[in-house]
Amino acid sequence: MQFISTRGGLEPSEFSAILLEGLAPDGGLVVPAELPRVDAATLESWRGLDYAGLATEVISRFATDIPRADLEAMCRAAYSAENFPTEGVVPLTELDGGITLVGLSEGPTFAFKDMAMQFLGQSLEYVLERTGRALNVLGATSGDTGSAAEYALRGKDRVAVFMLSPQGRMSAFQRAQMYSLTDDNIHNIAVEGVFDDCQNLVKDLSGDLAFKQRHQLGTVNSINLGRITAQTVYYVWSWLRASDAVVPEQRAGFEVSVTVPSGNFGNILSGWYAKQLGVPLRRLVLAANENNVLDDFFRTGVYRPRSAADTHATSSPSMDISKASNLERFIFELVGRDAERLSDLWTELSERGEFDLSGEQVRFADEFGFASGTSTHADRVATIRAVHEATGITIDPHTADGVKVAREHQEPGIPMLVLETAKPAKFPEIVVEAIGAAAPLPDDLAAMLELPQHVTEMADDAEALRAFIAERATA
């Protein structure tokens, strides 16, 4: 398996090489030169595997340069009972109204980002040990990526983490999870602005090839293809579990739809990769909050990111994103993998603030299987309350966005899965508003909220960030 750039400027590279790089040298995103596929018989042969075994099978279709025994050891370490104590790692739970919840919040930071980040932590350490290199991870988070990355990489040799987050735009629990860490290799930086400003800083420094090479910069945001491949696993797992009760003769081609709360488009892109792999996914439904740039795009074909000033601070803060980096990977497929046309579109986006693919919009659903919808604060409150009253289960606000939009796209005879985003205890204010009481926190997590926090506040200033990293980077 070789990997190339969406903008055409990367020599075909193996998985281990692109794992450390993140953004391609030409400013594009790394994609497989050819998407892997498996047949129905192979999918069926995976049914009896545990999660780590399935991860080995799926990721091995991408990471072909890593010996299988080594890859399996990484997956076993990533998806251990210590990291994911729930039986099966990813439980499926029926909600009311024909919705099934895919439980992705059983990891150390109680968010779906752990599913990919625990594997990424193992694989980065593996590659660095074998190449003798160091890595300075530069990332941006709207809430959960930061803590998942820091918990996966804390204390690891050869790695330092520089995590940017928007000042005042995360929940108290999310801030405490990140800022209470005291490991010497973890550096939290709160940037004036919104998530998109943090993400722009990451792209600015990643695009400075001299600085990137001098300080061995990499990224763990979803622009890192290692995360996308690891997230593909739980789509395969979810389909297998949803079809377990189907008679064997009818399993091949048994379709399910999946709704995904979406901000940076990485999670749902992983679903599309799973669909290309051969998993019978009928619809991939994108759920947006009030920052519904992606819903607008999938309904109209016009992509028009908002400015920082026009990006709303909402009660589902991890989705407060107006420039979805991973959309570039989808557009690359939409334009027939034409790197020149892709580059022209991004030049147009830079110059005009938008591009228009309305002539292609019918293909979004018919060819690629995408649909979309928007949820508001009132919708979130109503959905959390309704699910709790019907089932006794409390969901977090991002998952509530997913459930609300999922109900609008259900089809007779097609199971609808909703990917859970996080534990509701991370967002107590909206849970109290919806059901009158916060989701309980274990004593150790409640104590975490009282710990001293370690964070550096910084202006939205690329030069200040360069100086900060240069002084503290590991070598």
C-alpha positions in Angstrom: 0.0 0.0 0.0 1.4 3.4 -1.1 0.1 6.8 0.0 0.0 10.1 -2.0 -1.1 13.7 -1.5 -4.5 15.1 -2.6 -2.4 17.9 -4.3 -0.1 15.7 -6.2 3.2 16.7 -4.6 4.1 13.6 -2.5 6.2 10.7 -3.9 4.3 7.5 -3.1 5.2 6.6 0.5 4.5 3.7 2.9 2.3 3.9 6.0 5.2 4.3 8.5 6.5 7.3 6.7 3.2 9.2 6.4 2.3 8.3 10.0 5.0 10.8 11.2 4.3 13.5 8.7 0.7 14.5 9.0 0.2 17.2 6.4 1.9 16.4 3.1 4.8 18.6 2.0 2.7 20.2 -0.7 0.1 21.3 1.8 -2.3 18.6 0.9 -3.6 15.6 2.8 -2.3 12.1 2.6 -4.6 9.5 1.1 -4.2 5.8 0.0 -3.0 5.6 -3.6 -5.7 3.0 -4.0 -8.4 2.3 -1.4 -8.3 -1.3 -0.1 -11.3 -3.7 -0.6 -12.3 -7.0 0.9 -15.1 -9.3 -0.3 -18.2 -10.5 1.6 -16.5 -13.8 2.5 -13.6 -12.0 4.1 -15.9 -9.7 6.1 -17.8 -12.8 7.3 -14.6 -14.5 8.4 -13.9 -11.6 10.7 -17.2 -12.0 12.6 -15.7 -14.0 15.5 -12.7 -11.8 16.1 -12.4 -9.6 19.2 -11.9 -5.9 18.7 -8.1 -6.0 18.7 -8.1 -8.9 16.3 -10.5 -7.0 13.9 -8.3 -3.9 14.2 -5.3 -6.0 13.2 -7.2 -7.2 10.1 -8.5 -3.8 9.0 -5.4 -1.7 9.7 -3.2 -4.3 8.0 -4.9 -3.4 4.7 -3.4 0.1 5.1 -0.2 -0.5 7.1 1.3 -3.1 4.8 4.9 -2.2 5.7 4.5 -3.2 9.4 5.0 -6.9 10.1 1.8 -8.5 11.1 3.0 -9.7 14.5 4.1 -6.2 15.4 0.8 -4.7 14.2 -1.2 -7.2 16.3 1.0 -6.4 19.3 0.2 -2.7 18.9 -3.5 -3.4 18.5 -3.6 -5.6 21.6 -1.8 -2.9 23.6 -4.1 -0.2 22.3 -7.4 -2.0 22.9 -6.5 -3.7 26.1 -8.9 -4.2 29.0 -6.9 -1.5 30.9 -7.6 1.1 28.3 -11.1 -0.1 27.4 -12.6 -2.0 30.4 -16.0 -2.5 28.8 -16.5 -6.0 27.4 -16.2 -6.0 23.6 -14.6 -2.5 23.7 -17.4 -1.0 21.6 -20.9 -2.0 22.9 -24.0 -1.5 20.8 -27.1 -0.3 22.8 -30.7 0.0 21.5 -32.4 3.3 22.1 -36.0 4.2 21.4 -37.5 4.6 18.0 -35.2 2.1 16.2 -32.0 3.9 16.9 -28.9 1.9 18.0 -26.1 3.7 19.9 -22.5 2.7 19.1 -20.6 3.1 22.3 -17.3 4.8 21.5 -16.6 6.5 24.9 -15.2 3.6 26.9 -11.6 4.7 26.7 -9.4 6.7 29.2 -10.8 10.1 28.3 -14.4 9.0 27.7 -14.6 10.2 24.1 -14.5 8.5 20.7 -11.1 10.0 20.0 -9.6 7.4 22.2 -10.5 4.7 19.7 -7.9 6.0 17.2 -5.6 7.8 19.5 -4.6 4.7 21.6 -3.6 3.0 18.4 -1.8 6.1 17.1 0.2 6.3 20.4 1.4 2.7 20.0 2.2 3.1 16.3 4.1 6.4 16.7 6.2 4.9 19.4 6.9 1.8 17.3 8.1 3.8 14.3 10.2 6.3 16.3 12.0 3.4 18.1 12.8 1.8 14.8 14.0 4.9 13.0 15.8 6.6 16.0 13.8 9.7 15.4 12.0 12.1 17.8 8.6 13.7 17.1 7.1 17.0 18.3 3.3 16.6 17.9 1.5 19.8 17.0 -2.2 19.6 17.3 -5.4 21.6 17.7 -8.5 20.5 19.6 -12.0 21.7 20.0 -12.4 19.5 23.1 -11.7 15.8 22.9 -8.8 15.3 20.5 -6.4 17.1 22.9 -7.1 15.0 25.9 -7.1 11.7 23.9 -3.8 12.6 22.3 -2.2 13.6 25.6 -3.3 10.5 27.4 -2.1 8.3 24.6 1.3 10.1 24.4 2.1 11.3 27.9 5.4 10.1 29.3 6.5 8.5 26.0 10.1 8.7 25.0 11.0 10.7 21.9 7.7 12.5 21.8 6.6 16.0 22.9 3.0 17.3 22.5 2.1 20.9 21.8 -1.7 21.1 21.9 -3.6 24.2 20.9 -7.1 24.9 22.2 -9.4 27.9 21.9 -9.6 30.0 25.0 -13.0 29.6 26.8 -14.5 27.3 24.1 -14.3 23.9 25.9 -16.2 22.5 28.8 -14.7 22.6 32.3 -14.2 18.8 32.3 -12.4 19.0 28.9 -10.1 21.7 30.2 -9.4 19.8 33.4 -8.6 16.6 31.5 -5.9 18.4 29.5 -4.6 21.1 31.7 -4.3 19.0 34.9 -1.6 16.8 33.3 1.9 17.4 34.7 4.0 15.3 32.3 7.1 17.0 31.1 6.4 16.2 27.4 2.9 17.7 27.5 2.4 21.4 26.6 -1.0 23.0 26.5 -1.5 26.3 24.7 -4.8 28.2 24.9 -5.1 30.4 21.8 -7.2 33.6 21.5 -9.9 32.8 19.0 -11.8 29.7 17.9 -10.8 26.2 16.9 -10.4 27.2 13.3 -7.7 29.7 14.4 -5.9 26.9 16.2 -6.2 24.6 13.2 -4.8 27.4 10.9 -1.8 27.7 13.1 -1.1 24.0 12.9 -1.4 24.2 9.1 0.8 27.3 9.0 3.7 25.7 10.9 3.2 22.3 9.2 3.5 24.1 5.8 6.8 25.8 6.9 8.9 22.9 5.7 12.2 24.2 7.1 10.7 24.7 10.6 8.8 21.4 10.3 12.0 19.5 9.5 14.2 21.3 11.9 11.9 20.5 14.9 10.5 17.2 13.5 6.9 18.3 13.6 4.0 15.9 13.2 0.3 15.9 14.0 -2.3 13.8 15.6 -5.3 15.7 14.3 -7.5 13.9 12.0 -5.4 15.2 9.1 -3.1 12.3 10.2 -4.2 9.3 8.1 -3.3 6.9 10.9 -6.3 8.1 12.8 -8.7 7.8 9.9 -7.6 4.2 9.3 -8.0 3.3 13.0 -11.5 4.8 13.0 -12.5 2.7 10.1 -12.3 -0.4 12.4 -15.3 0.5 14.5 -17.5 0.9 11.4 -16.6 -2.7 10.5 -17.2 -3.8 14.1 -20.6 -2.0 14.2 -21.8 -3.6 11.0 -20.7 -7.1 12.2 -22.5 -6.6 15.6 -25.6 -5.2 13.9 -25.8 -8.1 11.6 -25.0 -10.9 14.1 -28.7 -11.7 14.5 -29.3 -11.9 10.7 -29.5 -15.4 9.3 -26.1 -16.2 7.7 -27.6 -16.6 4.2 -28.8 -12.9 4.3 -25.8 -11.2 5.9 -23.9 -10.4 2.6 -25.2 -7.1 1.5 -27.2 -6.5 4.7 -27.3 -2.7 4.8 -27.2 -0.3 7.8 -27.0 3.5 7.9 -24.8 5.4 10.3 -25.3 8.9 11.6 -22.1 10.8 12.7 -21.9 14.0 14.8 -19.4 15.9 12.7 -16.9 18.8 13.0 -13.7 18.2 11.1 -15.2 15.5 8.8 -12.6 12.9 9.9 -15.0 10.5 11.6 -17.5 10.3 8.9 -14.7 10.1 6.2 -13.6 6.9 8.1 -17.1 5.6 7.5 -16.8 6.2 3.8 -13.4 4.4 3.8 -15.2 1.5 5.5 -17.9 1.6 2.8 -15.2 1.4 0.1 -13.6 -1.4 2.0 -16.8 -3.4 1.4 -18.9 -2.8 4.5 -22.6 -2.5 3.4 -23.3 1.0 4.6 -26.3 2.5 2.9 -26.2 6.1 4.2 -23.6 8.1 6.1 -25.6 10.9 7.7 -23.6 13.9 8.8 -25.1 15.7 11.9 -24.0 19.3 12.4 -24.8 21.8 15.1 -25.4 25.5 14.6 -22.0 25.7 12.8 -23.6 23.9 9.9 -21.2 24.7 7.1 -21.0 21.1 6.1 -24.8 20.6 6.2 -25.1 23.6 3.9 -22.5 22.1 1.6 -24.1 18.7 1.3 -27.5 20.3 0.7 -26.3 22.9 -1.9 -22.9 21.9 -3.2 -21.5 25.3 -2.1 -18.7 25.2 0.4 -18.5 28.5 2.3 -16.6 28.3 5.6 -17.4 31.0 8.2 -15.1 33.5 9.8 -14.0 33.1 13.4 -16.4 35.9 14.3 -19.3 34.0 12.8 -18.4 30.6 14.4 -20.9 30.0 17.2 -20.0 28.9 20.7 -22.5 26.1 21.3 -23.5 23.5 23.8 -21.8 20.8 21.6 -18.4 22.5 21.6 -16.4 19.8 19.9 -18.4 20.5 16.8 -17.8 24.2 16.8 -15.7 24.1 13.6 -16.3 25.9 10.3 -13.4 24.7 8.3 -13.4 21.0 8.0 -9.9 19.8 7.1 -10.9 16.3 6.0 -13.4 17.6 3.5 -10.4 17.9 1.2 -10.1 14.1 1.1 -13.7 13.8 0.1 -13.4 16.4 -2.6 -10.4 14.6 -4.0 -12.6 11.6 -4.5 -15.4 13.7 -5.9 -13.2 15.2 -8.6 -11.9 11.8 -9.7 -8.6 12.1 -7.8 -7.6 15.0 -10.0 -4.9 16.7 -7.9 -4.8 19.7 -10.2 -8.5 20.4 -10.0 -8.4 19.9 -6.3 -5.6 22.4 -5.9 -7.5 24.9 -8.1 -10.6 24.6 -5.8 -8.5 25.3 -2.7 -6.9 28.3 -4.4 -10.4 29.5 -5.2 -11.4 28.9 -1.6 -8.4 30.9 -0.4 -9.1 33.8 -2.8 -12.9 34.0 -2.7 -13.8 32.3 0.6 -15.9 29.6 -1.2 -16.2 27.2 -4.1 -19.2 25.9 -5.9 -19.8 22.3 -6.7 -23.5 22.5 -7.0 -23.3 20.7 -10.3 -22.0 17.7 -8.5 -24.3 17.8 -5.5 -26.6 15.0 -6.7 -23.6 12.6 -6.6 -23.2 13.2 -2.9 -26.1 10.9 -2.0 -26.4 8.8 -5.1 -22.8 7.9 -5.6 -21.2 8.4 -2.2 -24.1 7.8 0.1 -23.9 11.0 2.1 -26.8 12.9 3.7 -26.9 15.6 6.4 -28.9 17.6 8.8 -28.6 20.3 11.5 -29.4 20.3 15.3 -29.7 23.3 17.6 -29.4 23.7 21.4 -33.1 23.3 21.8 -33.0 20.1 19.8 -30.1 18.8 21.9 -32.0 19.5 25.2 -35.2 17.9 23.8 -33.3 14.8 22.5 -31.4 14.2 25.7 -34.6 14.5 27.7 -36.6 12.2 25.3 -34.0 9.5 25.2 -33.6 9.6 29.0 -37.4 9.4 29.6 -37.8 6.5 27.1 -34.8 4.4 28.1 -33.1 5.8 31.2 -29.9 6.4 29.2 -28.3 9.8 29.3 -26.4 10.9 26.2 -24.0 13.8 25.6 -25.0 16.8 23.6 -22.9 15.8 20.5 -24.5 12.4 20.4 -27.9 14.2 20.9 -27.2 16.1 17.7 -26.6 12.7 16.0 -29.8 11.2 17.3 -31.9 14.1 16.3 -30.6 14.1 12.7 -30.7 10.3 12.6 -34.5 10.3 13.2 -34.9 12.5 10.1 -33.1 10.0 7.9 -34.5 6.7 9.0 -35.7 4.3 6.3 -38.0 1.3 6.7 -36.1 -1.9 7.1 -32.7 -0.2 7.4 -31.1 -0.2 10.9 -29.9 3.2 11.9 -26.7 3.4 14.1 -25.6 6.6 15.8 -21.9 7.0 16.8 -21.6 8.1 20.4 -19.2 11.0 20.9 -18.5 11.2 24.6 -19.7 10.5 28.1 -22.5 12.9 29.2 -20.6 13.7 32.5 -18.2 15.8 30.4 -21.0 18.3 29.7 -23.0 18.7 33.0 -24.7 22.0 32.2 -26.8 20.9 29.3 -27.5 17.5 31.0 -28.9 19.3 34.0 -31.0 21.6 31.7 -32.4 18.5 30.0 -33.1 16.1 32.8 -32.6 18.1 36.0 -29.5 16.3 37.2 -25.9 15.9 36.0 -24.6 12.5 35.0 -22.6 11.1 38.0 -18.8 11.3 38.1 -16.6 8.8 39.8 -14.8 10.3 42.8 -11.4 10.4 41.1 -12.8 12.3 38.1 -14.6 14.8 40.3 -11.3 15.4 42.1 -9.6 16.1 38.8 -11.8 19.2 38.4 -10.1 20.6 41.5 -6.5 20.0 40.4 -4.2 22.9 39.5 -4.2 23.5 35.7 -1.1 24.1 33.6 -1.7 26.0 30.4 0.0 28.8 28.5 -2.2 31.5 27.0 -1.1 32.9 23.7 -2.3 35.3 21.0 -3.2 33.9 17.6 0.4 34.5 16.5 2.4 32.0 14.4 5.7 33.6 15.3 5.0 33.3 19.1 4.1 29.7 18.6 7.2 29.0 16.6 9.4 30.5 19.4 7.5 28.5 22.1 8.0 25.2 20.3 11.6 25.9 19.4 12.5 26.4 23.0 10.7 23.2 24.2 10.9 20.7 21.4 12.3 17.3 22.0 15.3 16.3 19.9 
